[in-house]
């Protein structure tokens, strides 16, 4: 248990050294693989992507909307990185 906590602290410290752009690139690198795409599809199925979960504000719908927001954040980070790379390529 102590090893696990120490590893988590080391990971947090390393993450804090990354710039937002580097974190976006990390998301793209991880999810832009065959396995990553499968995970994203699974997350989309589990996170109510494609439908609003706020038809009636309840605790369950609120929690489901939170799941959806996490998925959308991942996809947004990836899109931002791809757009930035395209802009950089166009400027060259």
Backbone bond lengths (Angstrom), bond angles and torsions (degrees), N, CA, C in turn:
res aa  C-N    CA-C-N  psi(-1)  N-CA   C-N-CA  omega(-1)  CA-C   N-CA-C  phi
1 X - - - 1.446 - - 1.525 110.96 -
2 X 1.329 116.66 -43.47 1.461 120.85 -179.92 1.526 110.19 -63.27
3 X 1.340 117.24 -39.97 1.469 120.71 178.11 1.521 110.81 -60.52
4 X 1.314 115.21 -42.12 1.463 120.19 -179.69 1.530 110.60 -62.21
5 X 1.317 117.09 -44.91 1.466 120.97 179.38 1.522 111.55 -63.63
6 X 1.334 116.79 -40.76 1.461 120.28 178.61 1.526 110.79 -65.14
7 X 1.325 116.18 -40.05 1.465 119.89 178.47 1.529 109.83 -63.21
8 X 1.337 116.90 -42.49 1.459 120.54 178.71 1.528 111.42 -62.60
9 X 1.315 117.40 -39.56 1.465 120.89 177.69 1.526 110.15 -64.41
10 X 1.334 117.56 -41.62 1.467 121.42 178.18 1.518 110.93 -63.59
11 X 1.313 116.75 -40.65 1.464 120.86 178.64 1.524 109.79 -64.62
12 X 1.329 117.28 -44.30 1.466 121.17 179.29 1.521 110.84 -60.82
13 X 1.330 116.97 -42.78 1.467 121.32 178.76 1.520 110.45 -61.66
14 X 1.323 116.59 -44.92 1.465 120.57 179.13 1.525 110.75 -63.34
15 X 1.320 117.03 -43.00 1.457 121.44 -179.80 1.521 111.50 -60.78
16 X 1.310 117.30 -36.98 1.458 121.80 -179.56 1.527 111.89 -67.60
17 X 1.320 117.78 -18.69 1.456 122.00 178.42 1.528 112.11 -82.34
18 X 1.313 117.53 -14.42 1.461 121.82 -178.81 1.524 110.40 -80.69
19 X 1.320 115.93 145.87 1.465 120.55 171.21 1.529 107.60 -81.07
20 X 1.333 117.81 162.36 1.471 119.09 176.36 1.537 112.25 -56.21
21 X 1.317 117.09 -37.39 1.461 120.33 179.28 1.532 111.04 -65.61
22 X 1.318 116.94 -38.32 1.464 120.20 178.20 1.525 111.22 -67.26
23 X 1.313 116.38 -35.98 1.467 119.86 177.13 1.524 109.73 -66.42
24 X 1.342 116.95 -42.50 1.466 120.17 176.64 1.531 110.53 -59.08
25 X 1.323 116.60 -43.33 1.467 120.59 178.49 1.525 111.10 -62.92
26 X 1.313 116.56 -36.76 1.458 121.64 177.81 1.534 110.44 -62.42
27 X 1.321 116.84 -45.70 1.463 120.36 176.99 1.529 110.32 -58.14
28 X 1.326 116.47 -46.39 1.461 119.67 -178.52 1.523 110.58 -63.16
29 X 1.315 117.28 -43.56 1.462 121.50 -178.95 1.537 111.05 -61.81
30 X 1.316 116.64 -40.02 1.469 120.51 -177.87 1.528 111.59 -74.31
31 X 1.321 117.23 -46.18 1.456 120.09 -173.62 1.521 113.76 -88.88
32 X 1.326 118.98 -9.67 1.460 122.13 179.90 1.534 110.38 -92.79
33 X 1.321 115.31 44.91 1.461 123.19 175.28 1.527 106.68 -128.99
34 X 1.315 117.12 167.46 1.463 119.30 177.81 1.533 110.66 -58.25
35 X 1.333 116.23 -46.74 1.464 119.62 178.88 1.524 111.19 -64.47
36 X 1.319 116.55 -40.93 1.456 120.43 179.01 1.515 112.40 -61.48
37 X 1.334 116.23 -39.34 1.464 120.23 178.28 1.524 111.06 -65.77
38 X 1.335 116.64 -37.21 1.467 119.72 176.42 1.528 110.58 -64.63
39 X 1.323 116.20 -41.81 1.467 120.20 178.51 1.529 110.32 -63.42
40 X 1.334 117.33 -43.39 1.466 120.31 178.41 1.521 111.48 -60.70
41 X 1.326 116.94 -41.01 1.469 120.43 178.45 1.522 110.20 -63.70
42 X 1.335 116.28 -42.94 1.460 120.22 177.60 1.526 110.41 -62.16
43 X 1.326 116.74 -43.84 1.470 120.34 177.86 1.523 111.30 -62.29
44 X 1.327 116.44 -40.75 1.466 120.10 178.85 1.528 110.11 -59.61
45 X 1.325 116.31 -42.60 1.465 120.07 179.04 1.524 111.76 -65.24
46 X 1.316 117.00 -36.84 1.466 121.47 -176.57 1.528 113.12 -84.91
47 X 1.333 116.66 -17.12 1.467 120.28 -171.62 1.520 113.60 -110.02
48 X 1.330 116.70 19.55 1.453 121.74 172.57 1.525 113.21 59.96
49 X 1.322 116.20 35.54 1.456 120.59 178.00 1.523 107.89 -73.30
50 X 1.308 115.80 138.04 1.458 120.38 179.68 1.517 113.01 98.42
51 X 1.318 117.12 -5.77 1.458 119.12 176.60 1.523 108.25 -147.04
52 X 1.298 114.72 147.77 1.453 119.28 175.70 1.519 108.42 -79.20
53 X 1.297 116.22 139.92 1.463 119.87 179.51 1.515 111.55 -102.48
54 X 1.330 116.96 9.97 1.467 119.69 -175.81 1.527 112.72 -103.77
55 X 1.351 117.57 34.13 1.459 119.41 179.37 1.524 111.33 -62.91
56 X 1.278 116.61 -39.38 1.457 121.95 174.47 1.514 106.16 -139.13
57 X 1.297 117.69 125.92 1.454 119.26 -175.21 1.523 108.71 -74.02
58 X 1.307 114.42 108.04 1.454 121.64 174.78 1.518 106.90 -132.68
59 X 1.299 117.26 169.58 1.465 120.56 178.78 1.522 110.62 -60.79
60 X 1.330 117.04 -41.23 1.470 120.85 -178.94 1.524 110.09 -66.28
61 X 1.330 117.90 -46.76 1.464 120.11 179.67 1.514 111.55 -63.75
62 X 1.300 117.19 -37.16 1.462 121.09 177.97 1.532 110.24 -63.06
63 X 1.315 116.99 -43.24 1.463 121.61 178.34 1.528 110.05 -64.80
64 X 1.322 116.91 -40.92 1.459 120.50 178.86 1.523 111.48 -64.64
65 X 1.324 117.11 -37.76 1.463 120.88 177.21 1.522 110.03 -64.99
66 X 1.319 116.85 -36.55 1.467 120.47 175.91 1.517 111.30 -61.63
67 X 1.313 117.28 -42.16 1.470 121.16 176.63 1.524 110.10 -60.44
68 X 1.315 115.37 -45.33 1.469 120.68 -179.47 1.523 110.44 -60.85
69 X 1.319 117.28 -40.87 1.460 121.15 179.99 1.526 111.75 -63.82
70 X 1.326 117.56 -36.87 1.471 120.33 177.76 1.521 109.67 -63.52
71 X 1.318 117.30 -46.75 1.469 120.95 178.40 1.527 110.10 -59.54
72 X 1.318 116.77 -47.56 1.461 120.81 -177.84 1.526 110.91 -63.34
73 X 1.313 118.22 -32.83 1.460 122.02 176.67 1.530 110.88 -64.60
74 X 1.319 116.71 -43.03 1.470 121.00 178.33 1.524 109.95 -60.38
75 X 1.315 116.20 -49.40 1.469 120.71 -178.32 1.526 110.48 -64.18
76 X 1.321 117.24 -39.53 1.460 121.19 179.08 1.527 111.29 -62.05
77 X 1.328 117.22 -42.99 1.468 120.86 178.19 1.527 110.27 -59.90
78 X 1.315 115.91 -42.41 1.467 119.44 -179.15 1.529 110.75 -65.99
79 X 1.317 116.77 -43.83 1.471 120.76 179.61 1.525 111.26 -62.79
80 X 1.332 116.49 -41.30 1.468 120.10 178.89 1.520 111.07 -60.93
81 X 1.321 117.03 -40.99 1.463 121.01 -179.73 1.516 110.89 -66.38
82 X 1.325 116.65 -43.25 1.466 120.45 178.88 1.521 110.02 -63.91
83 X 1.334 117.49 -43.73 1.470 120.95 178.63 1.520 111.30 -61.20
84 X 1.315 116.22 -43.42 1.474 120.46 179.39 1.514 110.87 -62.35
85 X 1.342 116.97 -42.59 1.463 120.11 178.57 1.526 110.89 -62.60
86 X 1.340 117.26 -39.08 1.471 120.78 178.17 1.527 110.65 -64.81
87 X 1.325 116.11 -42.76 1.465 120.40 178.86 1.520 110.63 -62.02
88 X 1.315 116.40 -43.68 1.470 120.95 179.08 1.515 110.87 -62.66
89 X 1.327 116.92 -39.42 1.467 121.52 179.79 1.530 110.01 -68.63
90 X 1.322 117.17 -41.41 1.465 121.67 179.72 1.508 112.07 -64.76
91 X 1.338 117.43 -33.11 1.457 121.43 -179.71 1.520 112.21 -75.03
92 X 1.322 117.05 -21.04 1.478 120.32 -177.38 1.497 112.48 -78.26
